[in-house]
Amino acid sequence: MLYKRSSQLFAEAEKVIPGGVNSPVRAFKAVGGTPIFVKSAKGAYLYDEDGNRLIDYINSWGPMILGHAYQPVVEAVIEKAKLGTSFGMPTELETQIAALAVSMVPNIDKIRFVNSGTEACMSAVRLARGFTKKDKIIKFAGCYHGHSDSFLIQAGSGAITFGSPNSPGVTAGTAKDTLLANYNDLENVSTLIEANKNEIACIIVEPVAGNMGCIPPNIGFLEGLRQMCTENNILLIFDEVMTGFRLAAGGVQELSNVNADIVCFGKVIGGGLPVGAFAARAEIMNYLAPLGPVYQAGTLSGNPLAMAAGLAMLKALDSDRAIFKRLEEKTQYLHEGIEKVLKENNIIFTINRIGSMISVHFDADPVVDFKSAAKGDNEIFKKFFHGMLNEGIYIAPSAYETWFITDALSYEDLDFTIRAVEKVAKTL
Ligand SMILES: *Cc1c(COP(=O)(O)O)cnc(C)c1O
């Protein structure tokens, strides 16, 4: 495949945008080569500026769970746009999407909308600190919660890819309030809690990790966190920006039967427009301004176009719950196909999968936390990435990312992908 126009466009972009991109992983630094400039997308396919068609396994990093340019979402946005694009005043639409989200997700009474997953997590932590009147937080190495200061401590995919687990610009004062634990390691969490008695406001966790590849929680991990939080007056925050409305209508809370105190959303909830949200039981949410003392605001929060897109997306998922099963079956099919051809070609690998999330790691050992995820062979991954790209398959340009399966993928697409893996495996 040729990427002549993409290369030209990237050169132009680099002159006026740092690194040519508005979010670092897009720049292909971890895999080398030139980022591909997209012209359009429909269903399971991307069409780039050189006229190539690619099967998309990133799907805007998760949101496009029903495929690109999903008709009901597109129509909802167009119709709303005609009526004005932003008011900075309440609209009925905000209540409609809030009510639907609250009805789909267990254990939440109220939800507030923001403009990104970053904002959702940042606000959730502020709320937890205000509510508990404590300062410290526990996060897990390799979990990503957006790019706000408190979280840029071993923050998964993007940050790790660039070898800057702790970003300059985050003050020592801020960093000292973020305690770092190993994913799937309850003992580690328990030790941190003991060492910081009555100082920890919240534990924030990706209840299924998706930013160091896909790492499901070990049996008992989420239950253990829940118990420790309850016993120590710590709020448990599930960052479901990636998993919410993807692994189940009610996210990992529904799957695991573990209740979080605050839940963060993004990605799917916005149907492809910039949306994030955080939610909790009323007692906690009422601590937010204007009812309570914890301040949080946004000029474009609850934006009508974004809410129209999100509402159309949630309605589609709510009215066809079989989607989640269908997605899981497709993902399993892909898993089994890839496993078979990699084995036949004597490639060393581990595949992690849950629901519609899957990741391929070039290492023999189980991938259960950041350390084991980081052990994978990056040189093989680079070759694999470019090989797949050459076959017309777009996976994330970093070994630390999950593949997101969309309902728009057909079994023909999956077979095509498995054949591509087979071809590429022979070159590794
Ligand atoms: C993507 C992501 C975020 C950040 O969301 P943005 O919309 O990119 O700010 C936070 N948490 C998780 C788990 C994510 O996957």
The ligand as an SDF file (V2000), in Angstrom:
LIG
                    3D

 15 15  0  0  0  0  0  0  0  0999 V2000
   -9.3350    6.8140   26.9490 C   0  0  0  0  0  0  0  0  0  0  0  0
   -9.3300    6.6680   28.4080 C   0  0  0  0  0  0  0  0  0  0  0  0
   -9.3360    7.7810   29.2550 C   0  0  0  0  0  0  0  0  0  0  0  0
   -9.1800    9.1870   28.7510 C   0  0  0  0  0  0  0  0  0  0  0  0
  -10.2500    9.6010   27.9700 O   0  0  0  0  0  0  0  0  0  0  0  0
  -10.0270   10.8340   26.9690 P   0  0  0  0  0  0  0  0  0  0  0  0
  -11.3840   11.0320   26.3800 O   0  0  0  0  0  0  0  0  0  0  0  0
   -8.9910   10.4080   26.0080 O   0  0  0  0  0  0  0  0  0  0  0  0
   -9.5980   11.9890   27.7880 O   0  0  0  0  0  0  0  0  0  0  0  0
   -9.4620    7.5630   30.6170 C   0  0  0  0  0  0  0  0  0  0  0  0
   -9.5620    6.3200   31.1170 N   0  0  0  0  0  0  0  0  0  0  0  0
   -9.5490    5.2300   30.3280 C   0  0  0  0  0  0  0  0  0  0  0  0
   -9.6980    3.8860   30.9490 C   0  0  0  0  0  0  0  0  0  0  0  0
   -9.4090    5.3730   28.9610 C   0  0  0  0  0  0  0  0  0  0  0  0
   -9.3540    4.2790   28.2030 O   0  0  0  0  0  0  0  0  0  0  0  0
  1  2  1  0
  2  3  1  0
  2 14  2  0
  3  4  1  0
  3 10  2  0
  4  5  1  0
  5  6  1  0
  6  7  2  0
  6  8  1  0
  6  9  1  0
 10 11  1  0
 11 12  2  0
 12 13  1  0
 12 14  1  0
 14 15  1  0
M  END
$$$$
